[in-house]
């Protein structure tokens, strides 16, 4: 009986360990989930769909905002992950439902629709009667990039 319990425990720990390893590899490597990556200055954008024309301008404006911070370091490379992928933005189990979040050197857009050509992040929540809310995309990205610093 004790042998069976040890075997089951070892099997469960092995499955848990392998699952954790796979999850960590995917979380640290967004290029495994996205089809494209585009670099703007020290920001790498991971995306599946074509980028809008003003994407570079919005990112550069967000970088100009954070360059004023004492935290800014030219050596920091930021990875921006758009929410046009069904898997990657949902990998972190504890973030809740933010517009975007930052973890390590990654900024992940999660619960909004970024419109780079209009410099907007749009979101709707049931708690607000699905009223369309619009946010400045440049400041949202600058906020999250600051967390990356």
Wavefront OBJ file of the C-alpha trace (Angstrom):
o trace
v 0.000 0.000 0.000
v 2.812 2.399 0.886
v 4.492 1.598 -2.430
v 1.350 2.591 -4.348
v 1.084 5.879 -2.455
v 4.728 6.679 -3.233
v 4.216 5.865 -6.920
v 1.080 8.004 -7.177
v 2.761 10.884 -5.330
v 5.842 10.692 -7.538
v 3.663 10.572 -10.666
v 1.643 13.592 -9.569
v 4.764 15.577 -8.693
v 6.316 14.675 -12.052
v 3.229 15.820 -13.951
v 3.085 19.030 -11.902
v 6.800 19.691 -12.449
v 6.633 19.097 -16.196
v 3.511 21.286 -16.472
v 5.221 24.079 -14.541
v 8.289 23.814 -16.773
v 6.221 24.012 -19.973
v 4.199 26.963 -18.603
v 7.411 28.798 -17.653
v 8.955 28.237 -21.085
v 5.838 29.643 -22.798
v 5.597 32.598 -20.397
v 9.236 33.584 -20.901
v 9.185 33.101 -24.694
v 6.249 34.867 -26.374
v 7.789 34.149 -29.784
v 6.558 30.550 -29.349
v 2.964 31.799 -29.391
v 3.059 34.654 -31.908
v 3.619 34.472 -35.667
v 5.395 37.841 -36.020
v 7.748 40.094 -34.126
v 8.634 43.662 -35.062
v 11.249 45.853 -33.383
v 10.877 49.562 -32.672
v 13.837 51.073 -30.810
v 14.190 48.879 -27.697
v 10.625 47.489 -27.893
v 9.866 44.215 -29.633
v 6.200 43.845 -30.578
v 4.821 40.312 -30.792
v 1.717 40.054 -32.979
v -0.234 37.707 -35.227
v -2.031 40.299 -37.363
v -0.526 43.140 -39.373
v 0.393 46.206 -37.339
v -1.410 49.486 -37.895
v 0.527 52.360 -39.478
v 0.789 54.444 -36.306
v 2.068 51.610 -34.106
v 5.649 52.855 -34.217
v 4.591 56.436 -33.410
v 2.532 55.400 -30.369
v 5.359 53.222 -29.040
v 7.951 55.954 -29.594
v 5.720 58.482 -27.795
v 5.336 56.078 -24.857
v 9.119 55.657 -24.756
v 9.582 59.435 -24.739
v 7.378 59.619 -21.640
v 9.320 56.965 -19.716
v 12.698 58.391 -20.767
v 11.954 61.279 -18.387
v 11.860 58.858 -15.463
v 14.837 58.256 -13.190
v 14.069 54.550 -13.625
v 14.755 54.617 -17.365
v 17.667 52.536 -18.605
v 18.648 52.383 -22.294
v 19.727 48.765 -21.769
v 16.218 47.569 -20.859
v 14.552 45.732 -23.718
v 10.757 45.583 -23.529
v 8.588 42.958 -25.185
v 5.082 44.169 -26.062
v 2.617 41.326 -26.598
v -0.619 42.244 -28.336
v -3.857 40.484 -27.519
v -4.378 39.094 -31.022
v -3.245 35.723 -29.652
v -5.717 33.598 -27.688
v -3.137 31.870 -25.488
v -0.327 34.192 -24.441
v -2.261 37.084 -22.813
v -4.066 34.530 -20.629
v -1.033 32.556 -19.412
v -0.644 34.446 -16.131
v -3.285 32.991 -13.786
v -3.415 35.785 -11.190
v -3.612 39.071 -13.129
v -7.391 39.376 -13.183
v -8.961 41.581 -15.849
v -6.711 44.608 -16.460
v -6.478 46.498 -19.746
v -2.805 45.495 -19.820
v -0.228 44.174 -17.386
v 3.529 43.928 -17.054
v 5.605 41.011 -15.889
v 9.408 40.865 -16.084
v 10.309 42.712 -19.309
v 6.965 41.995 -20.964
v 3.938 44.233 -21.375
v 0.852 42.268 -22.313
v -2.278 43.932 -23.657
v -5.143 41.830 -22.351
v -8.673 43.197 -21.958
v -8.902 46.039 -24.426
v -8.752 46.614 -28.142
v -5.712 48.696 -29.076
v -6.266 51.083 -31.973
v -2.827 52.464 -32.746
v -4.071 54.613 -35.648
v -6.442 56.413 -33.256
v -4.130 56.178 -30.188
v -6.942 54.496 -28.248
v -7.455 51.439 -26.104
v -11.142 50.544 -26.040
v -12.817 48.320 -23.467
v -16.281 47.247 -22.377
v -17.222 45.587 -19.112
v -20.517 44.054 -18.028
v -20.202 45.813 -14.648
v -20.423 49.158 -16.531
v -23.431 48.039 -18.597
v -21.044 47.343 -21.491
v -20.494 51.061 -21.966
v -17.602 51.630 -24.377
v -14.647 53.155 -22.503
v -11.753 54.765 -24.350
v -8.249 55.262 -22.935
v -5.129 56.957 -24.283
v -3.017 54.115 -25.658
v 0.259 56.047 -25.373
v -0.209 56.604 -21.642
v -1.401 53.040 -21.083
v 1.770 51.709 -22.714
v 3.977 54.233 -20.887
v 2.395 53.133 -17.593
v 3.042 49.460 -18.287
v 6.545 50.126 -19.658
v 7.338 51.860 -16.353
v 6.486 48.622 -14.556
v 8.941 46.849 -16.873
v 11.701 49.203 -15.756
l 1 2 3 4 5 6 7 8 9 10 11 12 13 14 15 16 17 18 19 20 21 22 23 24 25 26 27 28 29 30 31 32 33 34 35 36 37 38 39 40 41 42 43 44 45 46 47 48 49 50 51 52 53 54 55 56 57 58 59 60 61 62 63 64 65 66 67 68 69 70 71 72 73 74 75 76 77 78 79 80 81 82 83 84 85 86 87 88 89 90 91 92 93 94 95 96 97 98 99 100 101 102 103 104 105 106 107 108 109 110 111 112 113 114 115 116 117 118 119 120 121 122 123 124 125 126 127 128 129 130 131 132 133 134 135 136 137 138 139 140 141 142 143 144 145 146 147 148 149
